[in-house]
Structures are given as structure tokens and as C-alpha cells.
Amino acid sequence: MTKQKATNIVWHPGAVTRADREQLNGHRGCTVWLTGLSGSGKSTIAVALEKELWTRDVRAYILDGDNIRHGLNKNLGFSPTDRTENIRRIGAIMQPGDFIEVFVDCPVETCEARDVKGLYKKARAGEIPEFTGVSAPYEPPLAPELVIRTRDQSVEASVGQILACLEERGLIPRA
């Protein structure tokens, strides 16, 4: 963990608690972390999940990795050290049960065939150093709460899996 530089600061608690927010919202808060290779379907699933949650009156917001790298993490690349720092910066302090890790499992060949951003082509040409899955390793999670295999199922089925997981854990009301 990085040592705190500012020492003359004091935490200022708010008057509205997490329990207050959850009561008003009608659901608990949590983070659904989608991890997988570029092109595996993470962003597509996140957008569809956000929309479905919204139609159920569940407040949701996407923190897309590319978007974060336009601001908070714009000074980071994709070296192992930078990838670790990227996760550290966007990670929040979670209580047990508030973090759902979803491994979006898709073979690199399928991801590369999709390659909507043209990143694999650039990585294979040496234009993108340390590209995860090509010139840098991807380390799948050891014990994700959920595994989604996007080569074999639709976006809707993938979203359905996540919704079912959230319902089973009591994080959102059942539909």
C-alpha cells in the first residue's frame, strides 16, 4: 500500500449512512467486477446489465476501465506494476459480500476474432507493448463468484447469470 503523503487531514463523516441509502434505494450496494481479456464482452455485458438494473429501479453506474484511464489513471500503462496500481486506485473498501468478481471467460482466439477496437492487430504488429493476452499474461481469477463463457452464450444470458447471482445473494430484489 502506498504511504499517505498528506498528514494534516481529518476524515469528515457524512450524516447519511450506507444503511440509510440502502433503505431509500430498496437494494444493497455492491461492486460487480467484470474481468477478462480485451474483446471478451466485459463492456457489452456491463452496459446491458446497467440498463436492466435501471429498469428494475436499481441504481447502477459503470466504471469502465478505458474511461478510468482517461482521467484518474491516465498516467498508467499496462505493465504488471501499472495494472496493479490501476486496480488499487479504482478499488474501494468492501465489506464481505459487497464484491462480486465475474470472470468473463473467452478464449483469446475468439476475442481476437472479435477485435472491435483493432487492438489485437496492433499488438501482434508490435504497436502495443504489454498487451494482455498477447505480449503480457492474463491471470484469470482463482475463485471468482461467477464465470460467464461469452463464446457460448448471448449477452442476455450473461446478464441473466449476473442478475440471478445478485438476487440469490440478496443484493437486489427478485424480479
C-alpha positions in Angstrom: 0.0 0.0 0.0 1.2 3.5 -0.8 2.2 5.6 2.1 -0.1 8.6 2.7 1.7 11.9 1.9 -0.8 14.3 3.4 -0.8 14.1 7.2 -2.8 17.1 8.3 -6.1 15.8 7.2 -9.2 14.6 9.1 -11.9 12.2 7.8 -15.3 14.0 7.7 -18.2 11.6 8.1 -21.5 12.3 6.4 -24.9 12.3 8.1 -26.4 9.8 5.7 -25.3 6.2 6.4 -25.0 3.3 4.0 -28.0 1.7 5.7 -30.0 4.9 5.0 -29.1 4.8 1.3 -29.9 1.1 1.0 -33.3 1.6 2.7 -34.2 4.5 0.4 -32.9 2.7 -2.7 -34.6 -0.6 -1.8 -31.4 -2.6 -2.5 -27.9 -3.1 -1.1 -24.9 -1.7 -2.7 -22.1 -3.8 -4.2 -19.4 -3.8 -6.9 -19.7 -6.3 -9.8 -16.2 -6.6 -11.2 -16.0 -8.0 -14.7 -12.6 -9.3 -15.5 -11.4 -10.9 -18.8 -9.4 -10.4 -21.9 -10.0 -7.4 -24.2 -12.9 -8.4 -26.5 -14.3 -11.0 -24.1 -17.5 -8.9 -23.8 -17.0 -7.1 -20.5 -18.1 -3.6 -21.6 -21.0 -5.0 -23.7 -22.3 -7.0 -20.7 -21.8 -4.1 -18.3 -23.9 -1.8 -20.5 -26.7 -4.3 -20.8 -26.5 -5.1 -17.1 -26.7 -1.4 -16.2 -29.7 -0.9 -18.4 -31.5 -4.0 -16.9 -30.8 -2.9 -13.4 -32.0 0.6 -14.2 -35.3 -0.8 -15.5 -35.7 -2.6 -12.1 -35.1 0.7 -10.2 -31.7 -0.5 -9.1 -29.2 2.3 -9.1 -26.1 1.3 -11.1 -23.1 3.0 -12.6 -20.4 1.6 -14.9 -16.8 2.4 -14.2 -15.3 1.2 -17.5 -11.6 0.6 -17.4 -10.9 2.6 -20.6 -12.9 5.5 -19.2 -10.9 5.4 -15.9 -7.7 5.6 -17.9 -8.8 8.9 -19.5 -8.8 10.5 -16.1 -7.8 9.1 -12.7 -5.4 6.6 -14.3 -4.3 8.4 -17.4 -0.6 8.2 -16.3 -0.7 4.4 -16.2 0.2 1.9 -18.9 -0.2 -1.9 -18.9 2.9 -3.1 -17.3 2.3 -5.5 -14.4 3.1 -2.7 -12.0 0.8 -0.2 -13.7 -2.0 -2.8 -13.9 -1.7 -3.4 -10.2 -1.8 0.3 -9.5 -4.8 0.7 -11.8 -6.8 -1.9 -9.7 -5.6 -0.4 -6.4 -6.8 3.1 -7.4 -10.2 2.1 -8.5 -10.8 -0.5 -5.9 -13.0 0.5 -2.9 -13.0 -0.7 0.6 -15.5 -3.5 0.6 -17.4 -5.4 3.3 -17.7 -9.1 2.9 -20.3 -9.9 0.3 -20.1 -6.5 -1.4 -17.7 -7.5 -4.1 -18.8 -9.9 -6.9 -16.0 -11.0 -9.2 -17.2 -12.1 -12.6 -14.7 -13.9 -14.8 -15.8 -13.2 -18.4 -14.1 -16.3 -19.8 -13.5 -16.2 -23.6 -10.6 -17.8 -25.5 -8.1 -15.4 -26.8 -8.8 -16.6 -30.4 -12.4 -15.6 -30.1 -11.5 -12.3 -28.5 -9.0 -11.7 -31.3 -11.6 -12.6 -34.0 -14.0 -10.0 -32.5 -11.3 -7.3 -32.1 -13.7 -4.4 -32.5 -11.1 -1.9 -31.4 -8.3 -3.3 -33.6 -6.1 -3.8 -30.5 -5.0 -7.4 -31.2 -3.9 -6.5 -34.7 -1.8 -3.6 -33.3 -0.4 -5.8 -30.5 0.6 -8.6 -33.0 2.3 -5.9 -35.1 4.3 -4.8 -32.0 2.5 -1.4 -31.9 1.0 -2.0 -28.4 3.6 -3.3 -25.9 2.5 -5.4 -22.9 -0.9 -6.1 -24.4 -2.8 -8.5 -22.1 -3.3 -11.9 -23.7 -0.7 -11.3 -26.4 2.6 -9.9 -25.1 1.6 -9.8 -21.4 0.0 -12.5 -19.4 -3.7 -12.5 -18.3 -4.1 -14.2 -14.9 -7.7 -15.4 -14.6 -9.1 -15.1 -11.1 -8.6 -18.1 -8.9 -12.0 -18.1 -7.2 -14.5 -15.8 -9.0 -18.1 -15.7 -7.7 -19.3 -16.3 -11.2 -17.9 -17.5 -14.5 -19.5 -16.4 -17.8 -18.5 -18.1 -21.0 -19.2 -15.5 -23.7 -18.1 -17.7 -26.6 -21.0 -20.0 -25.9 -23.8 -17.6 -24.8 -25.6 -14.4 -25.6 -25.2 -11.1 -23.8 -28.8 -11.5 -22.5 -27.9 -14.9 -21.0 -24.7 -13.4 -19.5 -26.7 -10.6 -17.9 -29.2 -13.1 -16.6 -26.5 -15.0 -14.9 -25.3 -11.9 -13.1 -28.8 -10.8 -12.1 -29.5 -14.3 -10.7 -26.3 -14.1 -8.6 -27.2 -10.7 -7.3 -30.8 -11.9 -6.4 -29.5 -15.1 -4.7 -27.2 -13.0 -2.5 -30.0 -10.6 -1.6 -28.2 -7.7 -3.2 -31.2 -6.8 -5.4 -34.9 -7.7 -5.2 -36.0 -10.6 -7.2 -37.7 -9.7 -10.5 
